[in-house]
Amino acid sequence: MSINYPFKKSAENVQEKEFLTISEFRHELGIPLVLAKKLVSWGEVETVKMIDGTIHVTENGLLSARKMIENRRQKMRLFMKALGPGIITGASDDDPSGIGTYSSVGAKFGFSILWMAIWLLPVMLAVQEVCARIGIVTNRGLVGVLQEHYRKKIVGLAVFLLIIANVINIGADLGAMAASISILLPVSFYLAVVFFAAVIIAMEVFIGYHVYVKILKWLTFSVFAYIAAGFMIHPQWLDIFQNIFIPKIHLSKEYFFAIIAVFGTTITPYLFFWQASEEVEECNREGSFKKNLVHHRIHRMRTDVSTGMIMANVVFFFIVLTTAQILFKNGITNIESVEQAALALKPFVGNYAFAFFTLGIVGTGLLAIPVLAASGAYALSEFMKWHESLELKFSQAKGFYLVIIFSILIGMILNFLHINPILALYYSAFLNGVVALPLLIVIMIVGNDPKIMDRETHPGWVKFFGWAAVIFLAVALIISVVLNIV
C-alpha cells in the first residue's frame, strides 16, 4: 500500500486512508503481528489516534520502521524483545529434566520414541493456549480462577500436587547442574548444589522480573548445540521420518514409563500455572486490564506461545536424534552419568562436549528453576490470598517469596540423599506426567466454561487436542500400571 499524503499531526480533518492500520503496517513490513504491535507500544513509530479511538501508523512511522528492520540481526533482536511469557514457557520446557529425559529415552529406545516429538506439538500448543487464555480473559492465575468456581479441597489438592512435583523437579535440576559443573571444575558436588541454589534464590528474590526476564530469554540458546550436532552426524533421514510418522510402540513397562516421562517433561504441570500467572503479570506491566482488548491479547499471545513451544519441540527432537545415533547405536542404552549424556554432543564440538553439555544444563537450569519455584509460589499465594508478583519487593510479598525460597532449599536438601542426578531427572519427569493428568482435566473444563471465559472458550482445535492429551495420558498410565502388575 502506497501513501501519497503528507503526515498531519491531527487526525480529525483527514481521511482514514492516509494512514496504515496495524495489520496493514505489519503486512507492508512483512513482520509478525506481535512485533508490529510492540513497535507501536514502545513508541518506536509515529502514530495518530483516529476519531474512533483506533491507532494508525503514519507514513513517517512506516519509513522509520522500515529502516529499523533493514538489518536482519536488528530485526531478530526486536522480535525476541517483543516475545513475552510464551517464549519463557517454551524455553523452560527444555530444562535439565527435559535434557536428561530426552537423552535417556534416546539412548534406551533409539529412534522409536521420536514420533512423540511430532505428535505432541499440537497438544503442547493447545494446552499452553488454554492456560494463557484463562490468564488473559480472567486476569487471574489458575488457582484464583479455580477457587472462585470449585471446592477448596479440590483446589488445595491441585496446589499440593504441584508443589510436591516442583520441589522434586527443582532438586533433580540442581543435582544435574552440580554434577555437570563438577566434571569441568575441581569443585565438590554438594558445594556446587548449595552455590546454584543460593544464586537462584538471590536472582529471584532481589532482582525484579522485568530485569531478569530479559536475561532468561537469551539463556534459551544454550541448547541449540544439539541441533548442530544432529546435522553433523549425518543420520539416515528416511529411517527417521519413518519412525516419526509410523510409531513403533513397544509393549513393555520401560517403554510406557518413557512415554509418560516424555509427556511429563514436555507438557509439564508447573508451566500451566506459570503461563496463566505470567499473562497476568504481562497485563499488569502494560497497564490496566481491559475486557475490550482481550481478543487482541489472545491473538498476540498465540504467536508468543507458538514460538516458545515450537522451539522446545525442535530441541526435544534433536536431543533424542543425537543420543539415539551416538549412544543407542553404539550400545550405550543406559545413561548413568552426565559424562555419558554429554557424549551426544561430541560430533559437533569434539573434546568440548562436556563444556557444551554443562553450558546447556546450567543455562536451562538457571532458566527453569526460577519458573518452577515461582509457579508453586503463585499457586499457593493465590490459594492463601497472599500478595503475589515477581514485580513486588520481598517486604511487599513475604509469603510469596518464602514459598520460592523454601521450594529451592528443600530441592537442594534432596541432593544430600545420594540419588543419581540423571535417574532423578528421569523419575521427576515421570512424576510430572502422573500429576499432569488431573490438572489437564481441570484446565480443559475451566477453559470451556462460558461462565468463566465468556465468549473466549476453547476454539475447536484446542478442544480436540486438549482432550486428546487427556485420553492419551490416561491410557498410557493405565497400560503402565497393568504392565507393572502382570
C-alpha positions in Angstrom: 0.0 0.0 0.0 1.5 3.4 -1.0 0.7 6.5 0.9 0.5 9.7 -1.1 -0.5 12.1 1.6 1.8 14.1 3.9 1.7 13.4 7.6 -0.6 15.7 9.7 -0.4 15.9 13.4 -4.2 15.9 13.9 -6.4 13.0 12.5 -9.6 15.0 12.8 -9.6 16.5 9.3 -8.1 13.7 7.3 -9.5 10.5 5.8 -8.5 7.2 7.3 -6.9 6.0 4.1 -3.9 8.4 4.7 -2.7 6.1 7.4 -2.0 2.4 7.9 -3.9 0.2 10.3 -1.6 -2.1 12.5 -2.5 -5.0 10.3 -1.6 -3.1 7.1 1.6 -1.8 8.7 2.5 -5.4 9.6 1.9 -6.6 6.0 3.9 -3.7 4.5 6.9 -4.6 6.5 6.4 -8.4 6.4 6.8 -8.8 10.2 4.8 -10.8 12.8 1.8 -9.0 14.3 3.3 -9.3 17.8 6.3 -7.2 16.7 4.2 -4.7 14.8 2.1 -4.0 18.0 5.2 -3.8 20.1 6.9 -1.3 17.8 3.8 0.9 18.3 3.5 0.4 22.1 7.3 1.1 22.5 6.8 4.4 20.7 9.3 3.5 18.0 7.0 4.6 15.2 4.9 7.7 14.6 1.2 7.1 15.0 -2.1 9.0 15.2 -5.2 8.3 17.2 -8.3 8.3 14.9 -11.7 9.6 15.9 -13.0 6.1 16.5 -10.1 5.5 19.0 -8.0 3.2 16.8 -4.3 3.7 16.4 -2.9 4.1 12.9 0.7 4.4 11.7 1.8 7.4 9.7 3.9 7.4 6.6 6.9 8.7 8.6 6.3 5.8 11.1 6.4 3.3 8.3 9.6 4.7 6.8 11.3 4.7 10.2 10.2 1.2 11.0 11.5 0.0 7.6 14.9 1.4 8.4 14.9 -0.3 11.8 14.4 -3.8 10.3 16.7 -3.4 7.3 19.4 -5.2 9.3 18.4 -8.9 9.8 20.2 -9.1 13.1 18.3 -6.0 14.4 15.0 -7.5 13.1 15.7 -10.7 15.1 16.7 -8.7 18.2 13.4 -6.7 18.0 11.4 -9.9 17.5 13.0 -11.6 20.5 12.4 -8.5 22.6 8.7 -8.5 21.5 8.1 -12.0 22.7 6.7 -12.3 26.2 5.8 -15.1 28.6 5.3 -17.8 26.0 8.9 -17.8 24.9 10.0 -18.3 28.5 7.5 -21.1 28.9 8.7 -22.9 25.9 12.4 -22.4 26.7 12.0 -23.5 30.3 10.3 -26.7 28.9 13.8 -27.7 27.8 15.2 -27.7 31.4 17.7 -30.1 32.8 14.9 -32.6 33.4 14.0 -32.4 29.7 17.6 -32.8 28.6 18.1 -35.7 30.9 14.8 -37.4 30.0 15.2 -37.0 26.2 18.8 -38.2 26.4 17.8 -41.3 28.4 14.9 -42.3 26.1 17.0 -41.6 23.0 19.8 -43.9 24.3 17.4 -46.6 25.5 14.9 -46.7 22.6 16.7 -45.1 19.7 14.5 -43.6 17.0 11.4 -45.5 18.2 10.5 -42.6 20.6 10.9 -39.8 18.0 7.2 -39.9 17.0 6.3 -38.1 20.2 8.2 -35.0 19.0 5.8 -34.5 16.1 2.6 -35.8 17.6 3.0 -33.9 20.9 3.5 -30.5 19.2 -0.2 -29.6 18.6 -1.0 -30.9 22.1 1.6 -28.6 23.6 0.3 -25.7 21.7 -3.3 -26.4 22.7 -2.5 -26.9 26.4 -0.4 -23.8 26.8 -3.0 -21.8 24.8 -5.7 -22.9 27.3 -3.6 -21.7 30.2 -2.7 -18.4 28.6 -6.4 -17.8 27.6 -7.5 -18.3 31.2 -5.0 -15.8 32.4 -5.8 -13.2 29.7 -9.6 -13.5 30.0 -9.9 -13.6 33.8 -6.8 -11.6 34.6 -6.2 -14.1 37.4 -3.9 -17.1 37.8 -5.3 -20.7 37.6 -5.7 -21.1 41.3 -7.6 -17.8 41.7 -10.0 -18.9 39.0 -10.4 -22.4 40.4 -11.1 -21.1 43.9 -13.9 -19.0 42.6 -15.7 -21.9 40.9 -14.7 -25.1 42.6 -14.4 -26.6 46.1 -11.5 -25.5 48.2 -10.4 -29.1 48.9 -10.0 -29.8 45.1 -8.0 -26.6 44.6 -5.9 -27.4 47.7 -5.1 -30.8 46.4 -4.0 -29.4 43.0 -1.7 -26.9 44.7 -0.2 -29.6 46.9 0.5 -31.9 43.9 2.0 -29.1 42.0 4.4 -28.0 44.8 5.5 -31.6 45.6 6.2 -32.2 41.9 8.0 -28.9 41.6 10.2 -29.4 44.6 11.3 -32.8 43.4 12.0 -31.3 39.9 14.0 -28.5 41.4 16.1 -31.0 43.4 16.8 -33.0 40.2 17.7 -29.9 38.2 20.0 -28.6 40.9 21.7 -32.0 41.1 22.2 -32.2 37.3 23.7 -28.7 37.3 26.1 -29.5 40.1 27.1 -32.8 38.5 27.7 -31.1 35.2 29.9 -28.4 36.6 31.8 -30.9 38.7 33.1 -32.7 35.5 34.7 -29.4 34.4 35.9 -27.8 37.6 37.5 -29.3 40.7 34.6 -28.4 42.9 32.6 -30.5 45.3 29.2 -31.7 44.1 27.5 -30.6 47.3 29.2 -27.2 47.3 28.0 -26.7 43.7 24.4 -27.6 44.7 24.5 -25.0 47.5 26.1 -22.4 45.2 23.4 -22.7 42.5 20.6 -22.7 45.0 21.9 -19.5 46.6 22.4 -17.8 43.2 18.9 -18.7 42.0 17.3 -17.5 45.3 19.2 -14.2 45.1 18.2 -13.7 41.5 14.5 -14.4 42.0 14.1 -12.5 45.3 16.3 -9.5 44.8 16.1 -8.8 41.0 12.8 -7.7 39.5 11.1 -9.9 37.0 11.2 -7.3 34.3 15.0 -7.2 34.6 15.9 -10.9 34.7 13.3 -12.0 32.1 15.5 -10.3 29.5 18.4 -12.5 30.6 16.3 -15.6 30.7 15.3 -15.2 27.0 18.9 -15.4 25.9 19.9 -18.4 28.1 17.5 -20.5 26.0 20.0 -20.7 23.1 22.4 -22.8 25.0 20.6 -26.0 24.0 20.8 -25.3 20.2 24.1 -27.2 20.1 22.0 -30.4 19.8 20.6 -29.1 16.5 24.0 -28.6 15.0 25.2 -32.0 16.3 22.1 -33.6 14.8 23.0 -32.4 11.3 26.8 -33.1 11.7 26.3 -36.9 12.5 24.6 -37.3 9.0 21.7 -39.5 10.2 19.5 -41.7 7.9 16.7 -39.2 7.4 14.5 -41.7 5.7 14.7 -44.0 8.7 14.0 -41.1 11.0 10.9 -39.9 9.0 9.5 -43.5 9.1 9.8 -43.5 12.8 8.2 -40.1 13.1 5.1 -40.8 11.2 4.7 -44.5 11.8 5.1 -45.0 15.6 6.8 -48.3 16.6 5.4 -48.8 20.1 6.9 -51.5 22.3 4.5 -53.1 24.7 6.9 -53.0 27.7 6.8 -51.3 31.1 10.0 -49.5 30.3 8.7 -48.1 27.1 5.5 -46.8 28.6 7.4 -45.4 31.6 9.4 -43.5 28.9 6.2 -42.3 27.2 4.8 -40.9 30.5 8.2 -39.3 31.4 8.5 -37.6 28.0 4.9 -36.4 28.3 5.6 -35.1 31.8 8.7 -33.2 30.9 7.1 -31.8 27.7 3.7 -30.9 29.0 4.7 -30.0 32.5 2.2 -29.1 35.2 4.2 -26.1 36.5 4.1 -24.5 33.1 0.2 -24.5 33.3 0.3 -22.2 36.4 3.3 -20.2 35.2 1.8 -19.4 31.8 -1.5 -18.1 33.3 0.2 -16.1 36.0 2.7 -14.5 33.6 -0.1 -13.4 31.3 -1.5 -11.6 34.3 2.0 -10.1 35.0 2.3 -9.0 31.4 -1.1 -7.3 31.5 -0.1 -5.5 34.7 3.1 -4.3 33.2 1.4 -2.9 30.2 -1.4 -1.2 32.1 -4.9 -1.8 33.4 -6.9 -4.9 32.4 -9.4 -4.0 29.7 -12.1 -6.5 28.6 -12.4 -5.0 25.1 -8.7 -5.8 24.4 -8.8 -9.4 25.4 -9.3 -10.7 21.9 -6.3 -8.8 20.6 -4.1 -10.0 23.5 -5.1 -13.6 22.7 -4.0 -13.2 19.1 -0.7 -11.7 20.2 -0.2 -14.4 22.8 -0.7 -17.1 20.2 2.5 -16.0 18.3 4.3 -15.8 21.5 3.3 -19.3 22.8 3.7 -20.9 19.4 7.3 -19.7 19.1 8.2 -21.0 22.5 6.5 -24.4 22.1 8.0 -25.0 18.6 11.4 -24.1 19.9 11.0 -26.5 22.8 9.9 -29.3 20.4 12.7 -28.8 17.9 15.2 -29.2 20.8 13.4 -32.3 22.0 13.6 -33.8 18.6 17.3 -33.2 18.1 18.3 -34.4 21.6 16.6 -37.7 21.0 18.0 -37.9 17.5 21.6 -37.3 18.6 21.5 -39.6 21.6 19.9 -42.3 19.5 22.5 -42.0 16.8 25.6 -41.7 19.1 24.7 -43.7 22.2 22.0 -46.2 21.2 23.7 -47.3 18.0 27.0 -47.8 19.9 25.4 -50.0 22.6 25.1 -47.3 25.4 21.5 -47.8 26.3 21.5 -46.8 29.9 22.8 -43.3 30.8 24.1 -43.4 34.3 26.2 -40.3 34.4 26.4 -36.8 33.0 29.6 -37.8 31.2 27.7 -40.4 29.1 24.9 -38.0 28.4 27.4 -35.4 27.1 28.8 -37.8 24.5 25.9 -37.0 22.2 27.5 -33.5 21.5 30.9 -34.9 20.7 30.4 -34.9 16.8 29.7 -31.2 17.0 32.3 -29.9 19.5 34.7 -32.8 19.9 36.6 -32.6 23.2 34.5 -29.6 24.2 31.4 -31.8 24.5 31.5 -31.7 28.3 31.7 -27.9 28.3 28.8 -27.5 25.9 26.7 -30.1 27.8 27.4 -28.2 31.1 26.5 -24.9 29.5 23.2 -26.4 28.3 22.4 -27.9 31.7 23.4 -24.9 33.8 21.8 -22.4 31.4 18.5 -24.1 31.2 18.6 -24.8 35.0 19.0 -21.1 35.7 16.1 -20.6 33.4 13.8 -23.3 34.6 14.3 -23.4 38.4 13.0 -19.8 38.9 10.0 -20.8 36.9 9.4 -24.0 38.9 9.7 -22.2 42.2 7.6 -19.2 41.1 4.8 -21.3 39.7 4.3 -23.0 43.0 4.5 -19.7 44.8 1.9 -18.1 42.5 -0.4 -21.1 43.2 -0.1 -21.2 46.9 -0.2 -17.4 47.3 -3.5 -17.2 45.3 -4.8 -20.1 47.4 -3.9 -18.4 50.7 -4.8 -14.9 49.2 -1.3 -13.5 49.8 0.2 -10.7 47.7 2.0 -12.4 44.8 4.1 -11.0 42.0 7.7 -11.1 40.8 7.4 -7.4 40.4 6.9 -6.8 44.1 9.7 -6.5 46.6 10.2 -9.1 49.4 8.7 -6.8 52.0 5.5 -6.5 49.9 5.0 -10.2 49.3 6.8 -12.1 52.0 4.7 -15.3 51.8 5.1 -15.5 48.0 8.9 -15.2 48.2 9.2 -17.5 51.2 7.5 -20.3 49.2 10.1 -19.7 46.4 13.0 -19.8 49.0 11.8 -23.0 50.8 11.0 -24.8 47.5 14.6 -24.2 46.3 16.1 -25.1 49.7 14.1 -28.3 50.1 15.1 -29.2 46.5 18.7 -28.6 47.4 18.5 -30.8 50.5 17.1 -33.7 48.4 20.5 -33.8 46.7 22.1 -34.9 50.0 20.3 -38.3 49.7 22.9 -39.6 47.2 20.4 -40.0 44.3 21.9 -40.4 40.8 21.3 -37.0 39.0 20.3 -38.5 35.6 17.9 -41.0 37.3 16.5 -38.2 39.4 15.7 -36.2 36.2 14.1 -39.1 34.6 11.9 -40.1 37.5 10.9 -36.5 38.2 9.7 -36.3 34.6 7.6 -39.4 35.2 6.1 -37.9 38.4 5.2 -34.8 36.4 3.4 -37.0 33.8 1.3 -38.5 36.6 0.5 -35.2 38.2 -0.4 -33.6 34.8 -3.5 -35.8 34.2 -5.8 -34.4 36.9 -4.6 -30.9 36.2 -5.2 -31.3 32.5 -8.8 -32.4 33.1 -9.4 -29.3 35.3 -7.9 -26.7 32.9 -9.8 -28.2 30.0 -13.1 -27.9 31.9 -12.3 -24.4 33.2 -11.2 -23.1 29.7 -14.5 -24.3 28.2 -16.8 -22.8 30.8 -18.7 -19.8 29.4 -19.4 -18.6 33.0 -15.6 -18.1 33.4 -14.4 -17.5 29.8 -17.4 -15.6 28.4 -17.1 -15.8 24.6 -13.4 -16.9 24.7 -14.0 -20.6 25.4 -11.8 -23.2 23.6 -11.5 -23.0 19.8 -12.3 -26.3 18.1 -8.7 -27.3 17.6 -7.8 -26.6 21.2 -10.7 -28.6 22.4 -9.7 -31.6 20.2 -6.0 -31.7 21.0 -6.5 -30.8 24.7 -8.9 -33.7 25.3 -6.7 -35.9 23.1 -3.9 -35.2 25.6 -6.1 -36.3 28.5 -7.1 -39.5 26.8 -3.6 -40.3 25.6 -2.0 -39.8 29.0 -4.8 -41.7 30.8 -4.4 -44.7 28.5 -0.6 -44.6 28.9 -0.9 -44.6 32.7 -3.4 -47.4 32.7 -1.2 -49.6 30.4 1.9 -48.8 32.5 0.1 -49.9 35.7 -1.2 -53.1 34.0 2.3 -54.0 32.7 3.9 -53.5 36.1 1.3 -55.7 37.8 1.4 -58.5 35.2 
